[in-house]
């Protein structure tokens, strides 16, 4: 019985400590938000460049294999660009959904 009371007191103390920690911490510093947006921008740039690089590599390799120098390389660079843009659009939509969910949560709370 005495242990039961001590466990309840310990849980109450842990809850008070957690509440005190949350009260002293800012919700979200401005710098953290800035870095998050910069990271997303770099992610989108890397996705586009990766699509172009992979398209170039595949096209160049097939051109070397078949002996059709610029044709397949140009074709696969364009396909890589299209794939990179599509991936960037998917990332932008993901960011937009995250931001709108956060805005909806802020309006409710």
N, C-alpha and C positions, 0 to 999 in steps of 0.2 A: 504494500500500500504506500509506504514511504517513497519507494522508487517511482511509483506512478506519479506522485506529486512532483518529484524532482524532474521527471521527464517533461511534465507539462510546463514547469517553470523554465526549463532549458529551452523548450520550443518557443515559449513566449519571449524569452531573452533573445533568441536568434531572430525572431520576427522584428523585435524592436531595433536590433542592430542593423538588419537589412533595410528597414524603413529609414533609419538615420543615414545610412550610406546613400540611398537613393535621393534623399532630400538635399544632400550636399553636392551631388554630382549634377552638372548641367545636362539638359536634355540631349542636345547634340551641338557640339561646337561648330562654328562656321567653317573652320579650317578642315574639319573632317568631311563636311559636305563638299567642299571645293575639291579635295583630293579624290573623293568618290566620283565626281563628275569627270575629272581629268583621267581617272583610270578607265572610265567607260569610253571616253573619247579615244584613248590609246588602244583600247580593245577593238574598237571599230576600225581604226586605221590598220591595225595589225591583221584583222580579218580580210580587209581589202587587199593588202600587200601579199598576204599568204595565198589568196586566190589567184592573183596575178603570177606569183612565183611558181605555184604548182602547175598552172596552165602553161607557163613558159617551159618548165622542166619536161612535162609530158610531150608538148609539141616539139621541142628540140630533140628529145629522144626518139620520137617517131620519125621526124625528118631525117635524123641520122640513120635510122634503121632502114627506111624506105628510099632514101636519096631524094626526097622532095623538099629541098631546103626551106624556103620561107613559108610555104603554104600551110602546113599543119601547125607550125609554131604560131603564126598569126591567128589561125582558127582557135587554137587552144588558149591563147592569151585572151581572146575575146570571151571565150567560154569561162575562163577563170575570173575575168572581170565581172561577168554577169553573176557568177556564183558568189563572189565577194560582196557585190552590191546586195544580193538577196540575203546574205548572212548579216550584213550591216542593218538592213531593214528589219530583220527578225530581232536583232539586238535592240534597235530603237523602239520597237513595239514592246519588248520586254521592259525596257526602262520606263516607257510611258505607262504601262500597266502597273508597275511598281509605284510610280509617283502618284497615279490616280488612286490607288489603294491606300497609300499613306495619307493623301488629302481627304479621302472619305473617312478614314479613321480619325483624323484630326477634327473633322466637322462633328463626328458623333461624340467624341470624348471631350 
